[in-house]
Amino acid sequence: MWEEVVMDIVVERCAGLDVHRDTVVATVRIPPDTSGRKCRGQHTQTFATTTAGITALGDWLAEHRVTRAGMESTGVYWKPVYYLLEDQLEVWLINAEHLHNVPGRKTDVADSAWIAQMVEHGLVRPSFVPPPPIRALRDLTRHRRTLVEERTRVVQRLEKVMQDAGIKLTSVASALLTKSGRAMLEALLAGQTDPDILAELARGRLRSKIPALREALAGRFRTEHHGLLVAQMLAHIDFLETAIAELDTSLDKATAPFQAMLKRVCTIPGVSVRTAIMLLAECGADMTVFHTAAHLASWAGICPGNNTSGGKSRTGRTRHGSVALRTALTEAAHAAARTKGTYLAAHHAHIRGRRGQPKAIGATRHDLLIAYWHVVHDNADYADLGPDWAQRRRSSEYRTRRLLHQLEQLGHTVTIGPAT
C-alpha cells in the first residue's frame, strides 16, 4: 500500500499500535524502496497479545527497523506490550483524546494506520510512563488505597447493621471500631444483650458517658440475624487490616532508596509520610520529565484548562488525571488548611472567602503539587512563604489605590500626601 507524502516527515521508520485485550494491530511506515517510487510504504499486521505474540511483534518491528512506535489502548491492555517493547525501541503511550480520527473510519486497521501517521509527522506527544521501580511502587500504593476504601465501606455497612438493630453506639462514641466499641461488639456476638453489662466495657474517657451508653445500647440485637452479619463484617475488616499492614511493610522496603527525598517532601504542611509516598508513586522522583512545575500540574489535571476563543476566556475544565493522585492531594489540602501560620492555610482562607470551599481545596491542591515539584527538583526542604505573603508581594502603590477605593466606597473624600 502506497500513499503520497503531503507533510514533513519527523520519524523515518515508525509504527502505530492499536492495542486490545487479545490482539494488537500494528502498522509500520517506512521510506520508499529502491524501485523508484516516491511514496512511503505502509504495512499492517495483527498479532496476539500473549508473550509469544508480542515477541513476534517486536521481531517484525525490528525487521522493518522501526525506531519509534506509538500505541493507543483502553484500560491496562497496553502494559504487557509496552513492557516487552520498551527495551527494544522507543515506545510512546498516546492519550486517546489526542487521536480523534475522521468520523466514519473507525476500524482497528484504520486506527493503527492513523496512529502511525500521527507519530510519523510529529503530531502527538507521549504520555508519562514512570520507570519500573516507580511503576512497582505505584501498584502497591494504588492497591493499598483500594483496601483502605474497602475497609471504610465495610465499616459503613457495619454501622447500618447496628442502626437496624437499634444500637446507637456512634451517637455516644466518636467511632464504632474503637477499643471500647470492638469489645462491645464481641460481647454482642457472644450473646450478651444487657445494656448495663455492655456499658461497663467502656474504656478511657468513654466511661464518663456510661449512662448515655446504657440508653444507646438498649436495642433489639438478634444473634441469628444481626450477629451473622456483624461477625462476617468484623472478619472482613480484620483481613483488610492485615493486608494493609503487609502492604505498609512492602512500601517501607520499596521506598528505602527514596527516604531522604520523602523526608523533604514531608516538610510541606499537610503532607504525611503516606501522602508523600503516594506523590512519589504517581509523579515519580525525576522532575526533569516535567520542564516546569506548571507542566506537572497540567499533566496531573490539577490546574484549570485553557478555553479561549475570539479573545474571550471561557470556563476551562480541568482534564482527567490520576484519581489516586487527586485523592491524596485532596486529603493533604484539607490537612494543610487546618495548619496555623502557614501560606497554604492563608491562601486557602483567602480563596474560600471569595469562591467557596471546593475552589479553595482545588487551589490548595495546586499549591501542594507545585511545592512537591520544587522540593524534588531543587533537592531542598519546603520554605514557607508566610501567611502575609500575598500582602507583601503587592506594591505599595497597589495597596494605596486599593485602600483609597475602599474609603471612597464608604463615602469618604480622601486626600493623601507624602509622609513628613
C-alpha positions as CSV (number, residue, x, y, z in Angstrom):
1,M,0.0,0.0,0.0
2,W,1.5,3.4,-1.1
3,E,0.4,6.9,-0.3
4,E,1.7,10.3,-1.3
5,V,3.7,12.3,1.2
6,V,1.9,15.6,2.0
7,M,3.5,16.6,5.3
8,D,7.0,16.9,6.7
9,I,8.3,13.6,8.0
10,V,9.7,13.7,11.5
11,V,10.3,9.9,12.0
12,E,11.5,7.9,9.0
13,R,10.6,4.5,10.3
14,C,7.7,4.4,12.8
15,A,4.8,2.2,13.8
16,G,1.2,2.6,15.1
17,L,-0.2,0.0,17.5
18,D,-3.9,-0.3,18.3
19,V,-3.9,-2.5,21.4
20,H,-6.9,-4.6,22.6
21,R,-7.3,-7.3,25.1
22,D,-6.5,-10.3,22.7
23,T,-4.9,-8.6,19.7
24,V,-2.7,-5.7,18.7
25,V,-3.0,-4.3,15.2
26,A,0.4,-2.8,14.0
27,T,1.1,-0.6,11.0
28,V,4.6,0.4,10.0
29,R,5.5,3.4,7.9
30,I,8.8,3.1,6.0
31,P,10.7,5.1,3.4
32,P,10.3,4.3,-0.3
33,D,12.1,1.3,-1.7
34,T,14.6,1.2,-4.4
35,S,12.0,0.7,-7.2
36,G,11.9,4.4,-7.8
37,R,8.7,5.1,-6.1
38,K,8.5,8.4,-4.2
39,C,5.7,7.3,-1.8
40,R,6.3,5.8,1.6
41,G,5.4,2.2,2.2
42,Q,2.8,1.1,4.8
43,H,2.4,-2.5,6.1
44,T,-0.2,-3.7,8.6
45,Q,-0.3,-7.0,10.5
46,T,-2.2,-8.3,13.5
47,F,-0.5,-10.1,16.5
48,A,-1.7,-11.8,19.7
49,T,-1.1,-10.1,23.0
50,T,0.4,-13.1,24.6
51,T,4.1,-13.1,25.3
52,A,4.9,-15.1,22.2
53,G,2.7,-12.8,20.1
54,I,4.3,-9.6,21.4
55,T,7.8,-11.1,20.9
56,A,6.8,-11.8,17.2
57,L,5.6,-8.2,17.0
58,G,9.0,-7.0,18.3
59,D,10.8,-9.1,15.7
60,W,8.5,-7.7,13.0
61,L,9.2,-4.2,14.0
62,A,12.9,-4.9,14.1
63,E,12.7,-6.4,10.7
64,H,11.4,-3.1,9.4
65,R,14.0,-1.2,11.5
66,V,11.3,0.8,13.3
67,T,12.7,3.4,15.8
68,R,9.6,4.7,17.4
69,A,6.2,3.1,18.0
70,G,3.1,4.9,19.2
71,M,0.3,3.0,20.9
72,E,-3.3,3.7,21.9
73,S,-5.2,1.4,24.3
74,T,-8.1,1.2,26.6
75,G,-7.6,0.4,30.3
76,V,-4.5,-1.6,31.2
77,Y,-4.1,-3.6,28.0
78,W,-1.1,-1.5,26.9
79,K,1.1,-2.6,29.8
80,P,2.3,-6.0,28.6
81,V,3.0,-4.6,25.1
82,Y,4.8,-1.6,26.4
83,Y,6.9,-3.5,29.0
84,L,8.2,-6.0,26.4
85,L,9.0,-3.5,23.7
86,E,10.4,-0.6,25.8
87,D,13.9,-2.1,25.9
88,Q,13.9,-2.7,22.1
89,L,12.8,0.7,20.7
90,E,11.2,4.0,21.7
91,V,7.6,3.4,22.7
92,W,5.1,6.2,23.1
93,L,1.8,5.7,25.0
94,I,-0.5,8.3,23.4
95,N,-3.6,9.8,25.0
96,A,-6.7,8.6,23.2
97,E,-8.2,12.1,23.3
98,H,-5.3,13.3,21.0
99,L,-6.0,10.7,18.3
100,H,-9.5,11.6,17.1
101,N,-9.8,10.2,13.6
102,V,-12.1,11.2,10.7
103,P,-15.6,10.1,11.5
104,G,-16.7,7.0,9.6
105,R,-13.3,5.4,9.5
106,K,-13.3,3.5,12.8
107,T,-11.7,0.2,12.3
108,D,-8.7,-1.4,14.0
109,V,-6.6,-1.3,10.8
110,A,-7.5,2.4,10.1
111,D,-6.7,3.3,13.8
112,S,-3.3,1.7,13.6
113,A,-2.5,3.5,10.3
114,W,-3.8,6.8,11.7
115,I,-1.5,6.4,14.8
116,A,1.5,5.6,12.6
117,Q,0.8,8.8,10.5
118,M,0.5,11.0,13.6
119,V,3.8,9.7,15.0
120,E,5.4,10.0,11.6
121,H,4.6,13.7,11.3
122,G,5.2,14.5,15.0
123,L,1.6,15.5,15.7
124,V,1.3,13.7,19.1
125,R,3.1,13.7,22.3
126,P,3.9,10.7,24.6
127,S,2.2,10.2,27.9
128,F,4.4,10.0,31.0
129,V,5.2,6.4,31.9
130,P,7.4,6.1,35.0
131,P,10.4,3.8,35.3
132,P,10.0,0.2,36.6
133,P,10.7,0.9,40.3
134,I,8.1,3.7,40.4
135,R,5.7,1.5,38.5
136,A,6.0,-1.2,41.1
137,L,5.6,1.4,43.9
138,R,2.5,2.8,42.1
139,D,0.9,-0.7,42.0
140,L,1.4,-1.1,45.8
141,T,0.1,2.4,46.7
142,R,-3.0,2.1,44.5
143,H,-3.8,-1.4,45.9
144,R,-3.4,0.0,49.4
145,R,-5.7,2.8,48.6
146,T,-8.3,0.3,47.3
147,L,-8.0,-1.7,50.5
148,V,-8.4,1.4,52.7
149,E,-11.5,2.4,50.8
150,E,-12.9,-1.1,51.0
151,R,-12.4,-1.1,54.8
152,T,-14.3,2.2,55.0
153,R,-17.2,0.8,53.0
154,V,-17.3,-2.3,55.3
155,V,-17.3,-0.1,58.4
156,Q,-20.2,1.9,56.9
157,R,-22.2,-1.3,56.3
158,L,-21.5,-2.4,59.8
159,E,-22.9,0.9,61.1
160,K,-26.1,0.3,59.1
161,V,-26.5,-3.1,60.6
162,M,-26.1,-1.7,64.1
163,Q,-28.7,1.0,63.3
164,D,-31.0,-1.7,62.1
165,A,-30.6,-3.5,65.4
166,G,-31.3,-0.3,67.4
167,I,-27.8,0.0,68.7
168,K,-26.9,3.7,68.8
169,L,-23.3,3.4,69.8
170,T,-22.0,6.0,67.4
171,S,-24.4,8.6,68.9
172,V,-22.3,8.5,72.1
173,A,-18.8,7.3,71.0
174,S,-16.7,9.0,68.4
175,A,-16.4,5.9,66.2
176,L,-17.7,2.4,66.0
177,L,-14.5,0.4,66.0
178,T,-12.6,1.9,68.9
179,K,-11.3,-0.5,71.6
180,S,-14.5,0.0,73.6
181,G,-16.7,-0.4,70.6
182,R,-14.9,-3.6,69.5
183,A,-15.3,-5.0,73.0
184,M,-19.0,-4.3,73.0
185,L,-19.4,-5.9,69.5
186,E,-17.6,-9.0,70.7
187,A,-19.9,-9.2,73.7
188,L,-23.0,-8.9,71.5
189,L,-21.7,-11.7,69.3
190,A,-21.2,-13.8,72.4
191,G,-24.9,-13.4,73.2
192,Q,-24.7,-10.6,75.8
193,T,-27.5,-8.0,75.3
194,D,-27.8,-6.5,78.8
195,P,-27.1,-2.7,78.2
196,D,-25.7,-2.3,81.8
197,I,-23.1,-5.0,81.2
198,L,-22.2,-3.7,77.8
199,A,-21.8,-0.2,79.0
200,E,-19.3,-1.3,81.6
201,L,-17.0,-2.4,78.8
202,A,-16.3,1.2,78.1
203,R,-12.6,2.3,78.4
204,G,-10.8,5.6,78.9
205,R,-12.8,8.8,78.5
206,L,-15.8,6.9,77.3
207,R,-16.5,5.7,80.9
208,S,-17.8,9.2,81.7
209,K,-20.6,8.5,79.3
210,I,-21.8,5.2,80.8
211,P,-25.4,6.5,81.5
212,A,-25.7,7.5,77.9
213,L,-24.2,4.3,76.7
214,R,-26.8,2.2,78.7
215,E,-29.5,4.0,76.8
216,A,-27.8,3.7,73.4
217,L,-27.0,0.0,73.8
218,A,-30.6,-1.0,74.6
219,G,-31.6,-2.3,71.2
220,R,-33.0,-5.5,69.7
221,F,-29.8,-7.2,68.5
222,R,-30.6,-10.7,67.3
223,T,-27.7,-13.1,67.2
224,E,-29.0,-15.4,64.5
225,H,-29.5,-12.4,62.1
226,H,-27.5,-9.3,63.1
227,G,-24.8,-11.5,64.7
228,L,-24.1,-13.3,61.5
229,L,-23.7,-10.1,59.6
230,V,-21.6,-8.4,62.2
231,A,-19.3,-11.5,62.6
232,Q,-18.6,-11.6,58.8
233,M,-18.0,-7.9,58.6
234,L,-15.6,-7.9,61.5
235,A,-13.7,-10.8,60.0
236,H,-13.6,-8.9,56.7
237,I,-12.2,-5.8,58.5
238,D,-9.6,-7.9,60.3
239,F,-8.5,-9.4,56.9
240,L,-8.3,-5.9,55.3
241,E,-6.3,-4.5,58.2
242,T,-3.8,-7.4,58.0
243,A,-3.4,-6.9,54.3
244,I,-2.9,-3.1,54.7
245,A,-0.2,-3.8,57.3
246,E,1.6,-6.2,54.9
247,L,1.5,-3.6,52.2
248,D,2.9,-1.0,54.6
249,T,5.8,-3.3,55.2
250,S,6.4,-3.7,51.5
251,L,6.1,0.0,50.9
252,D,8.7,0.7,53.6
253,K,11.1,-1.6,51.8
254,A,10.3,-0.2,48.3
255,T,10.8,3.4,49.4
256,A,14.1,2.8,51.2
257,P,16.2,4.4,48.4
258,F,13.9,7.5,48.5
259,Q,13.9,8.1,52.2
260,A,15.9,11.4,52.0
261,M,13.5,12.8,49.4
262,L,10.4,11.7,51.3
263,K,11.7,13.5,54.4
264,R,12.0,16.7,52.4
265,V,8.5,16.2,50.9
266,C,7.1,15.8,54.4
267,T,8.2,19.3,55.3
268,I,5.3,20.6,53.2
269,P,2.4,21.4,55.5
270,G,-0.3,18.8,55.4
271,V,1.8,16.1,53.7
272,S,2.2,12.9,55.8
273,V,4.5,10.0,55.1
274,R,1.8,8.0,53.3
275,T,0.8,11.0,51.2
276,A,4.5,11.6,50.3
277,I,4.8,8.0,49.2
278,M,1.6,8.4,47.1
279,L,3.0,11.5,45.4
280,L,6.3,9.7,44.7
281,A,4.4,6.8,43.2
282,E,2.2,8.9,41.0
283,C,4.6,11.7,39.9
284,G,8.0,9.9,40.2
285,A,11.3,11.2,41.6
286,D,12.7,12.6,38.3
287,M,11.2,16.1,37.8
288,T,13.3,16.7,34.6
289,V,10.4,14.9,32.9
290,F,8.3,17.9,33.6
291,H,10.0,21.0,32.4
292,T,8.4,23.3,34.9
293,A,6.0,23.0,37.9
294,A,3.2,24.2,35.6
295,H,3.8,21.2,33.3
296,L,3.4,18.8,36.3
297,A,0.1,20.5,37.4
298,S,-1.2,20.3,33.8
299,W,-0.3,16.7,33.4
300,A,-1.9,15.8,36.7
301,G,-5.1,17.7,35.8
302,I,-4.9,19.9,38.9
303,C,-4.9,23.3,37.1
304,P,-7.7,24.8,35.0
305,G,-7.8,24.2,31.3
306,N,-7.5,26.8,28.6
307,N,-10.6,27.7,26.7
308,T,-10.2,31.0,24.8
309,S,-11.9,31.9,21.6
310,G,-12.3,35.3,19.9
311,G,-10.3,37.0,22.6
312,K,-12.7,35.8,25.3
313,S,-11.8,33.4,28.0
314,R,-14.4,30.8,29.0
315,T,-14.5,28.3,31.8
316,G,-11.8,25.8,31.3
317,R,-12.5,22.4,32.8
318,T,-9.6,20.5,34.4
319,R,-8.5,17.5,32.4
320,H,-8.8,14.0,33.8
321,G,-5.7,12.9,35.7
322,S,-4.8,10.2,38.2
323,V,-7.6,9.6,40.6
324,A,-5.2,8.3,43.3
325,L,-3.1,11.5,43.0
326,R,-6.1,13.8,43.2
327,T,-7.4,11.9,46.3
328,A,-4.0,12.1,48.0
329,L,-3.7,15.9,47.2
330,T,-7.3,16.5,48.5
331,E,-6.5,14.8,51.8
332,A,-3.3,16.8,52.2
333,A,-5.2,20.0,51.2
334,H,-7.7,19.6,54.0
335,A,-4.8,19.0,56.4
336,A,-2.9,22.0,55.2
337,A,-5.9,24.2,55.5
338,R,-6.0,23.4,59.2
339,T,-2.4,24.4,59.9
340,K,-1.6,27.6,61.7
341,G,0.6,30.5,60.4
342,T,1.3,29.0,57.0
343,Y,1.0,30.3,53.5
344,L,-1.2,27.3,52.4
345,A,-3.7,28.0,55.2
346,A,-3.8,31.7,54.5
347,H,-4.2,31.2,50.7
348,H,-7.0,28.6,51.4
349,A,-8.8,31.0,53.7
350,H,-8.5,33.8,51.1
351,I,-9.9,31.7,48.2
352,R,-12.6,30.2,50.4
353,G,-13.9,33.6,51.4
354,R,-14.3,34.6,47.7
355,R,-15.2,31.4,45.9
356,G,-16.1,28.8,48.5
357,Q,-14.7,25.7,50.0
358,P,-14.4,23.4,46.8
359,K,-12.5,26.1,44.9
360,A,-10.2,26.7,47.9
361,I,-9.4,23.0,48.2
362,G,-8.7,22.9,44.4
363,A,-6.3,25.9,44.8
364,T,-4.6,24.2,47.8
365,R,-4.2,21.0,45.8
366,H,-2.4,23.0,43.1
367,D,-0.1,24.7,45.7
368,L,0.9,21.4,47.1
369,L,1.7,19.9,43.8
370,I,3.8,22.9,42.8
371,A,5.6,22.7,46.1
372,Y,6.3,19.0,45.5
373,W,7.9,19.8,42.2
374,H,10.2,22.4,43.7
375,V,11.2,20.3,46.7
376,V,12.1,17.3,44.5
377,H,13.6,19.3,41.6
378,D,15.7,21.6,43.8
379,N,16.6,18.9,46.3
380,A,15.7,21.3,49.2
381,D,13.2,21.4,52.1
382,Y,10.0,23.3,51.8
383,A,10.4,27.1,52.5
384,D,7.1,28.6,53.7
385,L,6.2,32.0,52.2
386,G,4.4,33.1,55.3
387,P,0.7,33.9,55.9
388,D,1.2,37.5,54.8
389,W,2.9,36.7,51.6
390,A,0.0,37.9,49.4
391,Q,0.2,41.3,51.0
392,R,4.0,41.6,50.9
393,R,4.1,40.7,47.1
394,R,1.9,43.6,46.2
395,S,3.4,47.0,45.6
396,S,2.8,49.9,47.9
397,E,1.1,51.8,45.1
398,Y,-1.4,49.0,44.5
399,R,-2.2,48.8,48.2
400,T,-2.6,52.5,48.4
401,R,-5.1,52.6,45.5
402,R,-7.0,49.6,47.0
403,L,-7.3,51.3,50.4
404,L,-8.4,54.6,48.8
405,H,-11.0,52.8,46.8
406,Q,-12.4,51.2,49.9
407,L,-12.6,54.5,51.7
408,E,-14.3,56.1,48.7
409,Q,-16.8,53.3,48.6
410,L,-17.7,54.2,52.2
411,G,-18.5,57.8,51.2
412,H,-15.2,59.5,52.3
413,T,-13.2,62.0,50.3
414,V,-9.5,61.3,50.9
415,T,-6.5,63.5,50.1
416,I,-3.1,61.9,50.6
417,G,0.3,63.4,50.6
418,P,3.9,62.3,51.3
419,A,4.8,61.5,54.8
420,T,6.7,64.2,56.7
